[in-house]
């Protein structure tokens, strides 16, 4: 009986050495996906001819959706870094 407590305590101490746990990494990757999607949606909108102006630069995708995805991505990244593992926040 004493050995099972020692093993649990030993495993718990090893887990406490790492700053991030599995749940933190899930949030980190979700934030990275949101950031990548936001930057991808900002791509384009220019004109092939430098003498011709393109209104595609002011599309809703580039002015509204992409920045909102970037803000959400940064917020998720902050949440992933600040979240304490094993606690219901």
N, C-alpha and C positions, 0 to 999 in steps of 0.2 A: 504494500500500500504506500509506503514511503517513497518507493522508486517512481511511481506514477506522478506524484506531486513534484518530485525533483525534475522529471522529464518535462512536465508542463511548464514549470518555472524556467527551465533552461530554454525551451522553445520560445517562451514569451519574451525572455530577455534578448534573444537573437532578433526577434521581430521588432523590438523597440530600438534596435540600433539603426534601422533604416528609416530615413525621413518620410519616404513615400511607400504606400502599400498598393495592392492591386486596384482598389477603388480609385485612388489618386491617379494612377496611370490611365485608367479608363477616361476620367475627366480630362486629363492632359491631351490624350489622343483626340477626343471629341472637340476640344478647343482648337487643336491644330487643323482638324478637318474644316471647322467653321471658318478659321482664318484663311486657309487655302482657297476655299470656295468663294469667300469675299474678294480676295485678290484676283481670282480667275474671272469673276463677274465684272471687275473693273477694266479688264483688258479690252482693247479695241476702241472703236468709236472715231478713229481718225479717218482722214481721207487719203486715198492713194495719190491724188494730185495736190501738191502743196499750194496751188493757186485757187483751189476750190474748197469752200468751207462745208463741213458736214455737220448736220444737226444731230447725228447719231451720238455725238459726244454728250449731249444733254438728255440721254435716255433715262427712264425711271430706274432701270436696272443699275446704272452706274451712279446715279445721284442718291438713291434711296435704299435699294435692297442690299447692295454691296457694303455700304457703310454700316448698316444695321447688323449684317452678318459679322463684320469685323468687330463691332462693339460687343456683340454676343460672344464671339470667340475669345476676346480679351477677358471678358467677365468670367467665362468658364475656366480660362487658364488661371485667373486669380483664385477662383473657388477651389480649383484642384490643388494649388499650392498651399492655401490656407486651411483646407479641410483637415481636421484631425482624424486619423484613422480609428475606426472602432467606435466612434461616437455618432449619435443621431443628431445632426445639425439641422 
